[in-house]
Amino acid sequence: MSVEDRAPAHVKAIAPYQPGKPISDLARELGLDEAGIVKLASNENPLGVSPAALDAMTRALADVTRYPDGNGFEVKSAISSRFGVDPAQVVLGNGSNDVLELAARAFLLPGTSAVYAQHAFAVYPLVTQATGAHGIEVPARDFGHDLDAMLAAIRPDTRIVFLANPNNPTGTFIEGAALERFIAAVPDDVLVVLDEAYTDYLPSALRYDSIAWLARHPNLMVSRTLAKAYGLAGLRVGFGLAAPLVIDLLNRVRQPFNVNSIAQAGAVAVLNDPSFLERSFEVNLAGMKQVTEGLSALGFEYIPSCANFVSFRVGPAARVFDLLLKQGVIVRPIAGYGMPEYLRVSIGTADENRRFLEALRTVTAGLPGVRTTGTGR
């Protein structure tokens, strides 16, 4: 037997997460100028970094010889102030992916199960499988969560239900009242992990106060990230909000110093920079209109999205993806989510969105198998 043979079968069976293609990789592979490449694959903030966060991170560089604050006091204080929670209700993560994994490590083990929806974030089955637990994937309804079916899928051995709202990669949305009714119906001994990575892109008419639900539902954990609207994707800062007893369990499996000192400095600054968040929202709102109207004009069906990306149907998605790469435009294939005819494009600046739409028009003109409505939407 080799050492690899000794690895658990559930670990060897994991299909690693496939991130969006980096600009540097595409430049090397095709000999393109990095400056001319448009990356719209990973739902990053096209505004870049908050000037306040950049200044705070620059000043924090002087102390990189010291370990960061393992408890993240300043970050938790900023989160506490911004969202009206006690610091004891906050756990910090190396991105919200880390928070999702902490929940899995704290509550799942072989012989237990987790419930999640078809076409939902790939990390849910990954962290479930890594613990040896059984994943229960519930068929989607109109590319979104079928809450009734998910409730029915909960078994006596279920320990976690994962929900994304808005969902990635489909952008679908669950109305707040329906979502809380679902949480209330979940057994009290099952943790509901509500992943709200894209909640800051919701228009005011759709917003709901999930944080207020924590007091009514001790089995709820809300997961957030500073990677999207807050513009700190490269720093990996996420956080979970839950009852103190749940947070205590997550902290028991959390790695020491899992959020570095530069990230903590940037997080505190951007959490106290509401103007940057508002500009991120406005740019995304305008960009979503530009992209969806452009897709309709080209005759492509898309899934209405409440996030900072949109998934659209092209037919030969892998071929279109490759042709877009040759045009210097990176989007995201989502065949791994059970959507082989779809691509997902992040909302960029107005110029980036225009570049994407022009490239899409060019590469799909006359391409066999392309799926369009013929007249647009």
CORMO-V975970 format. One record per pair of residues at least 24 apart in sequence whose C-alpha atoms are under 7 Angstrom apart, sorted by sequence separation. I is the first residue (numbers start at 1). GAP is how many residues later the second one is. D is the distance in whole Angstrom. If there is no record, write none. Layout:
i = <I	I>
gap = <GAP	GAP>
d = <D	D>
//
This chain:
i = <104	109	119	284	317	108	218	316	317	101	105	196	237	315	317	143	192	193	194	195	196	197	314	315	329	117	144	191	192	193	194	195	196	197	214	235	313	314	190	191	192	193	194	195	200	214	313	160	161	162	163	164	165	166	189	198	312	313	159	160	161	162	163	164	165	188	311	312	158	159	160	161	162	163	164	166	176	311	312	327	160	166	311	165	310	311	115	147	151	309	310	324	309	310	324	309	124	308	309	115	308	324	230	323	320	113	114	320	112	113	114	115	116	112	113	114	115	116	112	114	115	116	120	121	230	120	121	229	120	119	108	229	107	316	315	316	315	314	315	314	313	314	288	287	287	287	291	284	287	294	298	301	300	299	300	299	299	299	300	299	298	299	297	201	296	296	202	201	202	201	201	198	14	14	10	11	10	10	96	96	96	95	172	170	171	172	173	171	172	170	171	171	99	171	99	166	170	95	96	99	166	170	94	95	96	169	94	95	96	106	93	94	106	93	92	93	92	103	106	91	92	102	105	90	91	90	91	90	102	89	90	102	89	89	89	88	91	90	89	91	94	93	94	93	49	45	48	49	44	45	43	45	70	44	70	69	44	68	75	78	68	75	68	75	78	74	61	60	57	60	57	56	57	56	54	53	56	53	52	53	52	119	119	50	50	47	43	43	41	38	39	40	41	37	38	39	40	41	36	37	38	39	46	43	46	41	42	40	41	40	40	40	20	38>
gap = <24	24	24	24	24	25	25	25	25	26	26	26	26	26	26	27	27	27	27	27	27	27	27	27	27	28	28	28	28	28	28	28	28	28	28	28	28	28	29	29	29	29	29	29	29	29	29	30	30	30	30	30	30	30	30	30	30	30	31	31	31	31	31	31	31	31	31	31	32	32	32	32	32	32	32	32	32	32	32	32	33	33	33	34	34	34	35	35	35	35	35	35	36	36	36	37	38	38	38	39	39	39	40	40	43	44	44	44	45	45	45	45	45	46	46	46	46	46	47	47	47	47	47	47	47	48	48	48	49	50	51	51	52	53	54	54	55	56	56	57	58	58	59	60	61	62	62	63	63	63	63	71	72	73	73	74	75	76	76	77	78	78	79	80	80	81	104	105	105	106	107	109	112	115	119	119	120	122	127	128	129	130	132	133	133	133	133	134	134	135	135	136	139	139	140	140	140	141	141	141	141	141	142	142	142	142	143	143	143	143	144	144	144	145	146	146	147	147	147	148	148	148	148	149	149	150	150	151	151	152	152	152	153	154	155	156	156	157	158	160	164	165	165	166	182	183	183	183	184	184	185	186	186	187	187	188	189	189	189	190	192	192	193	193	193	194	201	202	205	205	208	209	209	210	212	213	213	216	217	217	218	218	219	220	226	233	265	266	289	290	290	290	290	291	291	291	291	291	292	292	292	292	302	303	303	304	304	305	305	306	307	308	312	314>
d = <6	5	7	6	5	6	6	6	6	6	7	7	7	4	6	6	6	6	6	6	6	5	6	7	6	6	5	5	5	5	5	5	5	5	6	5	6	6	6	6	6	6	6	7	6	7	4	5	6	6	6	6	6	7	7	7	5	7	5	5	5	5	5	5	5	6	6	6	7	6	6	6	6	6	6	6	5	6	6	6	7	7	4	7	6	6	7	7	7	7	6	6	5	7	7	4	7	6	5	7	5	7	7	6	7	6	5	7	5	4	6	6	6	6	6	5	5	5	7	6	6	7	6	5	6	6	7	6	7	7	7	6	6	6	6	6	5	5	5	5	7	7	6	6	7	7	6	6	6	7	7	7	5	5	6	5	6	6	6	4	6	7	5	6	5	5	6	7	7	6	7	6	7	7	6	6	7	6	6	6	5	6	7	7	7	6	6	4	6	7	5	5	7	7	6	6	7	4	7	6	6	6	5	4	4	7	5	4	6	6	6	6	6	5	6	5	4	6	7	6	7	6	7	7	5	6	7	5	6	5	7	6	5	6	5	5	6	7	6	7	6	6	5	6	5	6	6	7	6	6	7	5	6	7	5	7	7	6	6	6	6	7	5	5	7	7	7	6	5	7	6	6	5	6	7	4	6	5	6	5	7	5	7	6	6	7	6	6	6	6	6	6	4	5	5	5	5	5	7	6	6	7	5	5	6	6	7	6	6	5	7	7	6	6>
//
